[in-house]
Amino acid sequence: MKFRTLGVAAATALALLVTAPAQAQSILNVGAFGADANKLDPHLSGGGQDRALFGYVFNSLMRFKPGSMDPKDIELDLAESVEGSPDGLVWTVTLQKGVQFHHGYGEMTADDVIYSLNKARDPKTSGFSKTFGVISGIEKIDSHALKITLSDRVPTFEGILADPSGGLIISKKAAEELGSDVKAVMIGTGPFQFESYTPKNQTVLSAHAGYFRGKPKIDQINYRYIPSDNARELAFASGEIDLFYGRREQDWVDRMRGQYGDSIEIDIFAPSQSRMLHLNQSVKPLDDIRVRKAIEHAINRDEFQALIGKDITRQLRSPVPSGFLGQTTDVPMYDFDQDKAKALLAEAGYPDGLTIKVPTTKIGSLKVPFELIMEQLRRVGITLEVDFIDHRAWHALIRKNESPLVIYGAAPFPQADAILTPFFHSGSIVGTKTAQTNFSHCNVADAELDAARSAADPKAQAASWAAAQVKIMEAACVVPIFELQQVWGRRATLDYGYDLTGTLNLGPPITEKTTITR
């Protein structure tokens, strides 16, 4: 396993010698969702309102090509080369030379990378320590080289290095000197540098003239926090914003295209957030597989696509979303069949139906599909008594095992293990010491998931992942329903500088090549 590229320091130095003529500033105004930033710390926040912003400011050792989230498109970023040992446990990283941090904090070195990776794997300083905790040691070889040792083989370590949710490199010097200042962990090497943050208003970035890929063509980004869908639309209509988080609804997409015509582009792109209904086998009546299979047969995926929209959804049949490395659709299929659902309920001892009490979130993207689930289950005799509650309160409840049915969405690294281990391995079951997000209490595929994680042969790994997906569906641990893609709107005069098909940052990357004309 080897990745190499040429150094860029010399090209950057030459570019900085050229003095461009004075011209009007090019400013991009972005309308992000959310009332405020979550946490302006790339190792602590996985919030969607932060991830796009972090992509403007930071680099990783490796990255996905701008506009893609295909694992085949992972390439070198801050690293000049990455080489793995045959057993996949030791990785030698050589860094680009001459890469500069923002605001004069100097050249990026191995010390900064070691500091950042140690921060990412420490539960006290990172929200992604479970991912980066596989790193058992980091050794500095010289100022631009280091050795990373893993405790266990992982399916795609290059993907961890490219992870935009924890693999971002910050300046050790800035973090230590600035301490509690909001700027402390916002000094990166990316195309745009942090200038200011106004709570519940905006974060302002400016072009990083010393960016190693070249100075950005956009001079300033005003990243505004606008929680209301209507407010973002009005801000776009009045010319206040140029790029904004849209509604993931077909009616909205059609209306915006009709209203603005050629002056707007609606970007629909990956990652799709899977919408799956986890069936909690630890509580009655879901401990009976016949009840779980009845729920599987009660779900009509065509209705979900009609409700949410065919342009922005895809039907989901496997626990692993489409396009993920290791996904298979060769799994047991529970076709929509209300008569079969009713027969299974009768066989399980519920000929007159049953009632289940369920707390669930009132956030729109999950509430709307859950309301359709309620209606579809009602038709076969399953009544859900639902308490729609605050999203954060709901998260607390489901992590205490206090809901029999959990609708959930995830958009992790596009590889099977990123979904299968957190959601379907017994070691991830809520309430255990290693709990993650296994709301279904599924424990039927541990052997296959463990084998896939340690497999050296890609074919053997894929076969283990496929076998795991078959077992999970045979046990009716979960009802995969649909995938919901990302939706953003932009002025037609905003050119990203690349083709957008997907991004793990959840918002379109703004790079040194992005331009906007007025």
PAVEX-400384 format. One line per 5 residues: number of its first residue (from 1); their letters; for each residue x, z, y of C-alpha. Coordinates in nm, 4 decimals, always signed. Layout:
<roros>
NUM	A	X Z Y  ...
</roros>
This chain:
<roros>
1	MKFRT	+0.0000 +0.0000 +0.0000  +0.1770 -0.1229 +0.3115  +0.0780 -0.2144 +0.6654  +0.3207 -0.3483 +0.9254  +0.3075 -0.4937 +1.2764
6	LGVAA	+0.5510 -0.5720 +1.5572  +0.6309 -0.3243 +1.8336  +0.4650 -0.3707 +2.1722  +0.6756 -0.1643 +2.4117  +0.8748 -0.4607 +2.5444
11	ATALA	+0.5630 -0.6695 +2.6103  +0.3984 -0.3779 +2.7871  +0.6997 -0.3204 +3.0092  +0.7040 -0.6849 +3.1167  +0.3308 -0.6795 +3.1899
16	LLVTA	+0.3722 -0.3789 +3.4169  +0.6311 -0.5637 +3.6273  +0.3706 -0.8175 +3.7362  +0.1860 -0.7195 +4.0555  -0.1606 -0.8710 +4.0755
21	PAQAQ	-0.3155 -0.9625 +4.4099  -0.5680 -0.7183 +4.5524  -0.9240 -0.7816 +4.4387  -1.2624 -0.6118 +4.4237  -1.2945 -0.3420 +4.1622
26	SILNV	-1.4697 -0.4334 +3.8393  -1.6979 -0.1402 +3.7516  -1.9011 -0.0988 +3.4342  -2.1969 +0.1412 +3.4351  -2.3049 +0.2650 +3.0923
31	GAFGA	-2.6305 +0.4450 +3.0130  -2.5685 +0.6765 +2.7184  -2.8415 +0.8736 +2.5440  -2.8468 +1.2516 +2.5647  -2.8835 +1.4839 +2.8618
36	DANKL	-2.5140 +1.5678 +2.8634  -2.1891 +1.5356 +2.6736  -2.1836 +1.7313 +2.3503  -1.8215 +1.8462 +2.3587  -1.5480 +1.6460 +2.5275
41	DPHLS	-1.3102 +1.7091 +2.2398  -1.2570 +1.4235 +1.9928  -1.1878 +1.6651 +1.7066  -1.4963 +1.8762 +1.7643  -1.7748 +1.6371 +1.8588
46	GGGQD	-1.9368 +1.3833 +1.6330  -2.2315 +1.3421 +1.8687  -2.3407 +0.9857 +1.9298  -2.3261 +1.0332 +2.3084  -1.9551 +1.1206 +2.2757
51	RALFG	-1.8307 +0.8817 +2.0080  -1.8601 +0.5643 +2.2161  -1.6805 +0.7342 +2.5056  -1.3973 +0.8557 +2.2809  -1.3475 +0.4979 +2.1643
56	YVFNS	-1.2626 +0.3957 +2.5217  -1.0075 +0.6760 +2.5679  -0.8233 +0.7209 +2.2374  -0.6387 +0.5394 +1.9621  -0.5802 +0.6287 +1.5978
61	LMRFK	-0.2910 +0.5516 +1.3669  -0.5092 +0.2762 +1.2220  -0.8322 +0.1214 +1.3436  -1.1118 -0.1173 +1.2615  -1.0808 -0.4434 +1.4508
66	PGSMD	-1.3036 -0.4228 +1.7605  -1.6567 -0.5206 +1.6678  -1.6197 -0.4622 +1.2931  -1.6675 -0.1747 +1.0498  -1.5758 -0.3716 +0.7393
71	PKDIE	-1.3057 -0.1790 +0.5446  -1.1262 -0.5115 +0.4964  -1.0779 -0.5216 +0.8754  -0.8743 -0.2016 +0.9020  -0.5506 -0.2725 +1.0860
76	LDLAE	-0.2611 -0.0857 +1.2428  -0.3174 +0.0794 +1.5797  -0.0653 +0.3405 +1.6984  +0.1277 +0.3013 +1.3731  +0.3858 +0.0278 +1.3306
81	SVEGS	+0.3735 +0.0704 +0.9531  +0.1925 +0.2865 +0.6969  +0.3235 +0.3017 +0.3413  +0.1710 +0.4965 +0.0526  +0.3441 +0.6156 -0.2632
86	PDGLV	+0.2244 +0.4715 -0.5985  +0.0209 +0.7862 -0.6703  -0.1396 +0.7763 -0.3245  -0.0329 +1.1323 -0.2392  +0.2539 +1.0713 +0.0040
91	WTVTL	+0.2251 +0.8484 +0.3106  +0.5073 +0.7489 +0.5437  +0.4030 +0.6504 +0.8945  +0.6274 +0.4773 +1.1472  +0.4934 +0.4801 +1.5027
96	QKGVQ	+0.4889 +0.2183 +1.7739  +0.7550 +0.2860 +2.0390  +0.6805 +0.2877 +2.4092  +0.3100 +0.3789 +2.3815  +0.2211 +0.5830 +2.6904
101	FHHGY	-0.0263 +0.8645 +2.7348  -0.2551 +0.8708 +3.0369  -0.1705 +1.0284 +3.3710  +0.2053 +1.0344 +3.3170  +0.2091 +1.2561 +3.0085
106	GEMTA	+0.4821 +1.0458 +2.8568  +0.5462 +0.8502 +2.5410  +0.3521 +0.9197 +2.2240  +0.5775 +1.0600 +1.9523  +0.5530 +1.2106 +1.6055
111	DDVIY	+0.5009 +1.5525 +1.7663  +0.1726 +1.4348 +1.9199  +0.0513 +1.2860 +1.5920  +0.1392 +1.6003 +1.3969  -0.0318 +1.8161 +1.6595
116	SLNKA	-0.3469 +1.5999 +1.6479  -0.3700 +1.5820 +1.2677  -0.3130 +1.9560 +1.2350  -0.5907 +2.0129 +1.4875  -0.8174 +1.7767 +1.2928
121	RDPKT	-0.7656 +1.9635 +0.9641  -0.8076 +2.3151 +1.1027  -1.1697 +2.4444 +1.0761  -1.1128 +2.6513 +1.3911  -1.0365 +2.3462 +1.6048
126	SGFSK	-1.2144 +2.0625 +1.4260  -1.5579 +1.9606 +1.3144  -1.4009 +1.7250 +1.0609  -1.1736 +1.9633 +0.8724  -1.3438 +1.8839 +0.5403
131	TFGVI	-1.2280 +1.5239 +0.5730  -0.8800 +1.5972 +0.7058  -0.8358 +1.9078 +0.4917  -0.7037 +1.6831 +0.2148  -0.3782 +1.6753 +0.4159
136	SGIEK	-0.1659 +1.9533 +0.2649  +0.1427 +1.8991 +0.4780  +0.2970 +1.6901 +0.7555  +0.6716 +1.6518 +0.7976  +0.8492 +1.5013 +1.0960
141	IDSHA	+1.1141 +1.2483 +0.9937  +1.2241 +1.1576 +1.3456  +1.0670 +1.1073 +1.6883  +0.8675 +0.8064 +1.5665  +0.8189 +0.8671 +1.1967
146	LKITL	+0.6425 +1.1261 +0.9809  +0.5462 +1.1940 +0.6223  +0.1933 +1.3030 +0.5268  +0.1317 +1.4717 +0.1916  -0.2156 +1.4969 +0.0378
151	SDRVP	-0.3424 +1.7645 -0.1985  -0.5555 +1.5096 -0.3847  -0.5844 +1.1356 -0.4036  -0.8670 +1.0069 -0.1834  -1.0473 +0.6737 -0.2151
156	TFEGI	-0.9349 +0.5243 +0.1175  -0.6760 +0.7255 +0.3082  -0.6277 +0.4350 +0.5485  -0.9928 +0.4879 +0.6400  -0.9278 +0.8522 +0.7228
161	LADPS	-0.6448 +0.7462 +0.9534  -0.8861 +0.5036 +1.1220  -1.1645 +0.7619 +1.1465  -1.3116 +0.7684 +1.5005  -1.4610 +1.1116 +1.4293
166	GGLII	-1.1381 +1.3034 +1.3909  -0.8420 +1.0694 +1.3546  -0.7859 +1.0257 +1.7285  -0.4459 +1.1129 +1.8741  -0.4206 +1.3399 +2.1788
171	SKKAA	-0.1239 +1.4504 +2.3905  +0.0313 +1.7740 +2.2683  +0.1914 +1.8333 +2.6076  -0.1384 +1.7919 +2.7947  -0.3293 +2.0154 +2.5534
176	EELGS	-0.0726 +2.2930 +2.5849  -0.0217 +2.2656 +2.9616  -0.3861 +2.2253 +3.0651  -0.5278 +2.4875 +2.8307  -0.9011 +2.5361 +2.8926
181	DVKAV	-0.9266 +2.2517 +3.1461  -1.1812 +1.9922 +3.0284  -0.9073 +1.7322 +3.0695  -0.6770 +1.9089 +2.8210  -0.7909 +1.7273 +2.5083
186	MIGTG	-0.9020 +1.4102 +2.6900  -0.5523 +1.2687 +2.7437  -0.5180 +0.9760 +2.5070  -0.3426 +0.6398 +2.4858  -0.6487 +0.4117 +2.4998
191	PFQFE	-0.7443 +0.1423 +2.7498  -0.9287 +0.3868 +2.9774  -0.8278 +0.7297 +3.1038  -1.0393 +1.0325 +3.1856  -1.0900 +1.0994 +3.5570
196	SYTPK	-1.3815 +1.3401 +3.5954  -1.6805 +1.4969 +3.4255  -1.9976 +1.6079 +3.6026  -2.2216 +1.8085 +3.3673  -2.5592 +1.6476 +3.2938
201	NQTVL	-2.4598 +1.3487 +3.5048  -2.1606 +1.1392 +3.4046  -1.8018 +1.1037 +3.2895  -1.5823 +0.8687 +3.4920  -1.2928 +0.6727 +3.3422
206	SAHAG	-1.0376 +0.4431 +3.5025  -0.8256 +0.1612 +3.3623  -0.5010 +0.2713 +3.1967  -0.2501 +0.0362 +3.3589  +0.0119 +0.1257 +3.0987
211	YFRGK	-0.2060 +0.0501 +2.7971  +0.0173 -0.0940 +2.5275  -0.2133 -0.3895 +2.4635  -0.2333 -0.4760 +2.8327  -0.4142 -0.3469 +3.1398
216	PKIDQ	-0.7952 -0.3600 +3.1019  -0.9864 -0.6183 +3.3017  -1.2462 -0.3544 +3.3924  -1.1197 -0.1031 +3.6493  -1.3683 +0.1805 +3.6076
221	INYRY	-1.6366 +0.3018 +3.3693  -1.9151 +0.5306 +3.4850  -2.0539 +0.6780 +3.1647  -2.3919 +0.8215 +3.2608  -2.6015 +1.0645 +3.0559
226	IPSDN	-2.9644 +0.9507 +3.0649  -3.1788 +1.1201 +2.7984  -3.5004 +0.9298 +2.8696  -3.5539 +0.5860 +2.7184  -3.7728 +0.4910 +3.0146
231	ARELA	-3.5156 +0.6135 +3.2647  -3.2440 +0.3997 +3.1053  -3.4703 +0.0949 +3.1201  -3.5526 +0.1565 +3.4864  -3.1826 +0.2036 +3.5653
236	FASGE	-3.1079 -0.1313 +3.4014  -3.3947 -0.3004 +3.5890  -3.2662 -0.1687 +3.9236  -2.9083 -0.2768 +3.8525  -2.7744 +0.0796 +3.8211
241	IDLFY	-2.6449 +0.0322 +3.4648  -2.5101 -0.2677 +3.2777  -2.4948 -0.1451 +2.9177  -2.7290 +0.1052 +2.7592  -2.8500 +0.2694 +2.4416
246	GRREQ	-3.1786 +0.1042 +2.3432  -3.4801 +0.1984 +2.1387  -3.4566 +0.1282 +1.7711  -3.8043 -0.0198 +1.7625  -3.9038 -0.3832 +1.7091
251	DWVDR	-4.1675 -0.3730 +1.9840  -3.9026 -0.2608 +2.2320  -3.6606 -0.5351 +2.1287  -3.9293 -0.8007 +2.1646  -4.0516 -0.6624 +2.4984
256	MRGQY	-3.7046 -0.6481 +2.6540  -3.6240 -1.0030 +2.5450  -3.9538 -1.1253 +2.6854  -3.9192 -0.9339 +3.0121  -3.5576 -1.0195 +3.0964
261	GDSIE	-3.5054 -1.3499 +2.9163  -3.1555 -1.4922 +2.9451  -3.0348 -1.2082 +3.1693  -3.0201 -0.9577 +2.8825  -2.8528 -0.9491 +2.5449
266	IDIFA	-2.9891 -0.7153 +2.2785  -2.7130 -0.6169 +2.0362  -2.8269 -0.5101 +1.6889  -2.5342 -0.4015 +1.4778  -2.3977 -0.1776 +1.2031
271	PSQSR	-2.3615 +0.0948 +1.1032  -2.7077 +0.1182 +0.9694  -2.8189 +0.4769 +0.9503  -2.9718 +0.5223 +0.6093  -3.3119 +0.6845 +0.5945
276	MLHLN	-3.3478 +0.8701 +0.2680  -3.5896 +1.1373 +0.1479  -3.4005 +1.4104 -0.0383  -3.6062 +1.5852 -0.3071  -3.5109 +1.9523 -0.3379
281	QSVKP	-3.4987 +2.0196 -0.7122  -3.4450 +2.3928 -0.6598  -3.8082 +2.4502 -0.5566  -4.1413 +2.3884 -0.7268  -4.2983 +2.1434 -0.7853
286	LDDIR	-3.9935 +1.9216 -0.7240  -3.8066 +2.0815 -1.0116  -4.0266 +1.8578 -1.2300  -3.8808 +1.5068 -1.2552  -4.2298 +1.3644 -1.3035
291	VRKAI	-4.3292 +1.4837 -0.9567  -4.0101 +1.3385 -0.8104  -4.0754 +1.0045 -0.9811  -4.4328 +1.0089 -0.8521  -4.2948 +1.0360 -0.4989
296	EHAIN	-4.0552 +0.7472 -0.5701  -4.3449 +0.5226 -0.6782  -4.5615 +0.6247 -0.3801  -4.3199 +0.4787 -0.1237  -4.3983 +0.1315 +0.0113
301	RDEFQ	-4.0851 +0.0010 +0.1845  -4.2658 -0.3028 +0.3244  -4.4743 -0.0713 +0.5428  -4.1623 +0.0917 +0.6841  -4.0190 -0.2436 +0.7825
306	ALIGK	-4.3498 -0.3447 +0.9397  -4.3616 -0.0166 +1.1339  -4.0011 +0.0037 +1.2517  -3.9206 -0.3679 +1.2691  -3.7685 -0.6375 +1.0502
311	DITRQ	-3.4929 -0.7237 +1.2986  -3.3558 -0.3713 +1.3053  -3.4195 -0.2477 +0.9498  -3.3245 -0.3377 +0.5958  -3.4827 -0.2051 +0.2786
316	LRSPV	-3.2684 +0.0454 +0.0918  -3.2725 +0.0793 -0.2865  -2.9489 +0.2613 -0.3605  -2.8149 +0.5910 -0.2251  -2.5255 +0.3896 -0.0766
321	PSGFL	-2.6106 +0.1600 +0.2180  -2.5490 -0.2133 +0.2048  -2.2056 -0.3316 +0.3104  -2.0358 -0.0110 +0.1970  -1.7370 -0.0428 -0.0340
326	GQTTD	-1.8612 +0.0535 -0.3822  -2.2343 -0.0012 -0.3225  -2.4450 -0.1400 -0.6070  -2.8114 -0.2354 -0.6274  -2.7978 -0.2403 -1.0073
331	VPMYD	-2.9782 +0.0940 -1.0240  -3.3195 +0.2093 -1.1523  -3.5861 +0.0690 -0.9224  -3.9054 +0.2631 -0.8593  -4.1394 -0.0091 -0.7454
336	FDQDK	-4.4354 +0.0756 -0.5264  -4.7104 +0.1649 -0.7743  -4.9779 +0.4138 -0.6673  -5.1459 +0.4199 -1.0098  -4.8197 +0.5092 -1.1809
341	AKALL	-4.7582 +0.7805 -0.9203  -5.1011 +0.9347 -0.9855  -5.0485 +0.9184 -1.3630  -4.7144 +1.0979 -1.3347  -4.8739 +1.3718 -1.1239
346	AEAGY	-5.1503 +1.4171 -1.3814  -4.8928 +1.4319 -1.6599  -4.7064 +1.7003 -1.4651  -5.0245 +1.9108 -1.4436  -5.1565 +1.7978 -1.1040
351	PDGLT	-5.4518 +1.5678 -1.1814  -5.6203 +1.6703 -0.8562  -5.3048 +1.6371 -0.6496  -5.0896 +1.9039 -0.4861  -4.9871 +2.0428 -0.1478
356	IKVPT	-4.6312 +2.0967 -0.0208  -4.5390 +2.2810 +0.2989  -4.2563 +2.1103 +0.4867  -4.0735 +2.1915 +0.8109  -3.9201 +1.8791 +0.9631
361	TKIGS	-3.7704 +1.7569 +1.2882  -3.9727 +1.6271 +1.5789  -3.6957 +1.3922 +1.6948  -3.8541 +1.0471 +1.7131  -3.6159 +0.8486 +1.4922
366	LKVPF	-3.6947 +1.0798 +1.1989  -4.0462 +1.1927 +1.2873  -4.1945 +0.8426 +1.2963  -4.0873 +0.7470 +0.9415  -4.1759 +1.0941 +0.8130
371	ELIME	-4.5314 +1.0497 +0.9401  -4.5570 +0.7320 +0.7326  -4.4169 +0.9191 +0.4313  -4.6946 +1.1755 +0.4811  -4.9581 +0.9010 +0.4773
376	QLRRV	-4.8157 +0.7215 +0.1732  -4.7958 +1.0447 -0.0282  -5.1502 +1.1400 +0.0762  -5.2774 +0.8191 -0.0836  -5.1558 +0.9322 -0.4284
381	GITLE	-5.2734 +1.2924 -0.3924  -4.9728 +1.4697 -0.2390  -5.0613 +1.6496 +0.0821  -4.7771 +1.7534 +0.3116  -4.8493 +2.0436 +0.5433
386	VDFID	-4.5885 +1.9699 +0.8072  -4.4457 +2.1817 +1.0865  -4.2616 +1.9573 +1.3327  -3.9907 +2.1707 +1.4949  -3.6925 +2.1421 +1.7305
391	HRAWH	-3.4131 +1.9290 +1.5833  -3.1481 +2.2019 +1.5988  -3.3824 +2.4597 +1.4449  -3.4606 +2.2140 +1.1668  -3.0909 +2.1584 +1.0974
396	ALIRK	-3.0468 +2.5338 +1.0614  -3.3379 +2.5548 +0.8161  -3.2307 +2.2718 +0.5879  -2.8838 +2.4227 +0.5626  -3.0475 +2.7444 +0.4439
401	NESPL	-3.2365 +2.5564 +0.1723  -3.5726 +2.6160 +0.3383  -3.7269 +2.2711 +0.3051  -3.8455 +2.0970 -0.0127  -3.8295 +1.7481 +0.1429
406	VIYGA	-3.5538 +1.6425 +0.3818  -3.5504 +1.3077 +0.5577  -3.1977 +1.2352 +0.6694  -2.9853 +0.9634 +0.8192  -2.6104 +0.9138 +0.8094
411	APFPQ	-2.3616 +0.6540 +0.9322  -2.0241 +0.7607 +0.7894  -1.7136 +0.5644 +0.6964  -1.8424 +0.2543 +0.5071  -1.7302 +0.3511 +0.1596
416	ADAIL	-1.9399 +0.4912 -0.1252  -1.7725 +0.8311 -0.1486  -1.8529 +0.9111 +0.2153  -2.2211 +0.9207 +0.1154  -2.2066 +1.0204 -0.2502
421	TPFFH	-1.9857 +1.3299 -0.2405  -2.1448 +1.5058 +0.0620  -2.5018 +1.4278 -0.0442  -2.4972 +1.4237 -0.4244  -2.2048 +1.6279 -0.5612
426	SGSIV	-2.2857 +1.9788 -0.6845  -1.9962 +2.1122 -0.4781  -2.1843 +2.0053 -0.1655  -2.5145 +2.1784 -0.2461  -2.6418 +2.3944 +0.0376
431	GTKTA	-2.5728 +2.7603 -0.0227  -2.2511 +2.7061 -0.2167  -1.9089 +2.7980 -0.0781  -1.8241 +2.4302 -0.0339  -2.1699 +2.3354 +0.0970
436	QTNFS	-2.2040 +2.0125 +0.2911  -2.5320 +1.8216 +0.2902  -2.6613 +1.7995 -0.0671  -3.0229 +1.8821 +0.0131  -3.1464 +1.7423 -0.3189
441	HCNVA	-2.9397 +1.9835 -0.5321  -2.8278 +1.6828 -0.7300  -2.5586 +1.7590 -0.9880  -2.5822 +1.4749 -1.2380  -2.2884 +1.2597 -1.1275
446	DAELD	-2.0026 +1.5049 -1.0630  -1.7793 +1.3551 -1.3332  -1.8209 +1.0023 -1.1996  -1.7659 +1.1061 -0.8367  -1.4540 +1.3046 -0.9246
451	AARSA	-1.3209 +1.0130 -1.1298  -1.3776 +0.7710 -0.8421  -1.1904 +0.9933 -0.5982  -0.8828 +1.0095 -0.8200  -0.8906 +0.6517 -0.9513
456	ADPKA	-0.5813 +0.4438 -0.8834  -0.7425 +0.1208 -1.0041  -1.0010 -0.0215 -0.7580  -1.2075 -0.1703 -1.0438  -1.2252 +0.1648 -1.2233
461	QAASW	-1.3156 +0.3324 -0.8956  -1.5979 +0.0847 -0.8292  -1.7286 +0.1316 -1.1842  -1.7374 +0.5108 -1.1394  -1.9225 +0.4793 -0.8094
466	AAAQV	-2.1741 +0.2418 -0.9692  -2.2307 +0.4779 -1.2625  -2.2854 +0.7658 -1.0195  -2.5496 +0.5716 -0.8279  -2.7320 +0.4912 -1.1528
471	KIMEA	-2.7388 +0.8587 -1.2575  -2.8557 +0.9765 -0.9150  -3.1479 +0.7345 -0.9222  -3.2302 +0.8081 -1.2872  -3.2664 +1.1751 -1.1914
476	ACVVP	-3.4781 +1.0823 -0.8869  -3.2629 +1.2987 -0.6615  -3.3472 +1.0934 -0.3549  -3.5773 +0.8192 -0.2296  -3.3719 +0.5541 -0.0452
481	IFELQ	-3.6155 +0.3932 +0.2004  -3.4553 +0.1823 +0.4716  -3.1512 +0.1331 +0.6907  -3.1876 +0.1480 +1.0682  -2.9316 -0.0443 +1.2721
486	QVWGR	-2.7901 +0.0394 +1.6160  -2.9604 -0.1181 +1.9182  -2.8048 -0.1557 +2.2659  -2.8950 -0.3688 +2.5650  -2.6499 -0.5323 +2.8088
491	RATLD	-2.6355 -0.7740 +3.0959  -2.5644 -1.1265 +2.9796  -2.2687 -1.1267 +3.2203  -2.0974 -0.8499 +3.0196  -1.8563 -1.0089 +2.7724
496	YGYDL	-1.7101 -0.7689 +2.5156  -1.4193 -0.9994 +2.4361  -1.4984 -0.9943 +2.0626  -1.7922 -1.0554 +1.8276  -1.9911 -0.7373 +1.7640
501	TGTLN	-2.1132 -0.6894 +1.4066  -2.0470 -0.3181 +1.3689  -1.8600 -0.0155 +1.5000  -1.8225 +0.3408 +1.3739  -1.8222 +0.4561 +1.7370
506	LGPPI	-2.1999 +0.3857 +1.7385  -2.1690 +0.2145 +2.0768  -2.0040 -0.1186 +2.1648  -1.6268 -0.0752 +2.2145  -1.5043 -0.1514 +2.5656
511	TEKTT	-1.1520 -0.2880 +2.5337  -0.8796 -0.4322 +2.7525  -1.0436 -0.7729 +2.7031  -1.3959 -0.6765 +2.8128  -1.5182 -0.8356 +3.1374
516	ITR	-1.8264 -0.8209 +3.3581  -1.9251 -1.0551 +3.6385  -2.1735 -0.9812 +3.9155
</roros>
